[in-house]
Amino acid sequence: MPYAAITYRVKPGHEEEIAEIFAGFQRVDTPGYTDAAGQAAGRLLGTGVFIKDDVMVRVIHYEGDFAAVGRHMAAQRGVHLLEEKLAPFLAEQRDTSSPEGFAAYFRNAVMRSVSQLTVDTHPANQA
């Protein structure tokens, strides 16, 4: 069950305002998501948001097709409400108002994963 990280450049000094925005975040309507054809493509297992100075990172724990995660998030009303509230605090503006714009930002903001270790891959669990 992999993780992905999405970066945001934010204006420093607004950590508390940003924390308040995320405190009121409306969660997705369902953790399950589908592919472009409407077939089951995976599940969101959890998210976390971290901020320090001018960098904010959203960590997404998921299973399935990651490309479909962006499509699923782009269709969520709560995500768009959060994006509107977050806009004044972003150092780099982006257009996430359309599903295509959101998907493009989502794709471009994903951090490169260099390591993902879980208890399942620990040598003590290998036969």
Phi, psi and omega in degrees: 000101188282170176239151172226153178232132179248131181262150172226135169265123182240162177285125181297154178090005182241025183302319182292318178298318180293320177299320178296321178299314181288333178297331180260015183298131176274117183295160179300155184292333178207143178287340178281145177223162185240167176272184182299334180271359179088008179272149179306131183235350179156194184213140172277124183263334179173163176219159174214147179237134182231144180220141174207120179055247184255015181237129173237140180230131173254121179261130182242124176258122187215169169226143180107209185276114183293326180302327180286340179297313179300318179297318179295314181295323181297337181269000185266125180301317181301326179294317180292323176297317178298316180300319179297317180290328182282334187311315182296342183259359181277136176284331180237112180286150177211156181264108178244018183286332178255157176303323180292317179295318179296314181298322179295315178297315181304313179298315185284337184265357180291129178282150176289128177275125179252345178195137174218110181246138177228169177297329180296332181260005179293138181305330180294340181262003181268139182276000000 
